[in-house]
């Protein structure tokens, strides 16, 4: 297994010259110039990351990282870790939302246990510990465990890239993970905990207040260094966040773009960008979650989502909603005639 330092060292920025060539091809297609806006921009970035003027995303894979969070002992969620176990079992047997959506969108699907309390037979086990510790009583995990979880996620992404997957998407499952994600984002951004924390899977107003107070307590107790992303992740983060951070880094090291799902995945993407800035070239924001911190996380990433549906289902569902739109862009790039072939006068860019 490569070390985190070695993985980050393999990441290169998108190929600017390839992107310039692809824009020239798009601008000669028989449609108004740049009229597909975000879709064309995303297509061009994918081409730059894949380093080809003929990019392809025919082979897609949804990766879901599953882990449990010890902070649920503080009453920050309606549910306990047994729900994580049951949903993962449903994923494995193609009864969960993300499994069904992936099937419909023509994407393969994989759920990995990066730190569940209970093992589920048949699920890929890359776990580093059986759930994090309660961050309101001390660090969620050791620094070494956080790094190992990132490396495990990266290794998985690189393995799947070597198997021929051309586009990955990110998902997660773990009761309490909006709490850890809010904690990480609060420290990274310097914003008040109340500003970035939402109701997760459906807390009452009293539950939300308890969640905010728990995060504030954890941050004050653990005092994570805002300039050290590993320290933040280890002290107030989650194993699913760590695994997804690794997926973004491993995919970037392999020249494979990754579609970001919602709030938790956006926070993981932000950590990956902090560790290797060029990794963000291959990140695609699918939607803006209803969680309050989602807008801030995407702003810090410098990415614009295309879907504003107030989704907060999780599992990676928002990312998969984007697949058919991306497929349309790739089909048009292949099939649209040039202005000459379409017998239409070439559009000239206005100054």
Secondary structure, DSSP 8 states (H G I E B T S, - for coil): ---HHHHHHT-----HHHHHHHHHHHHTBSSSTTTTTHHHHHHHHHHHHHTSSS----SEEEEEEEE--GGGGGS-SSS-HHHHHHHHHHHHTT-SHHHHHHHHTT-EEEEEEEE-SS--TTSEE--SSSS---TTTS-SS-HHHHHHHHHHHHHHHHHHHHTT--EEEEEEE-TTHHHHHHHHHHHHH---HHHH---TTT--HHHHHHHHHHHHHHHHHH---TT-HHHHHHHH--HHHHHHHHHHHHHHHTT-EEEE-SHHHHHHHHHHHHH-GGGGGGEEE-B--SSTHHHHHHHHHT---SB-S-----TTHHHHHTHHHHHHHHHHHHH--BTTTTT--------
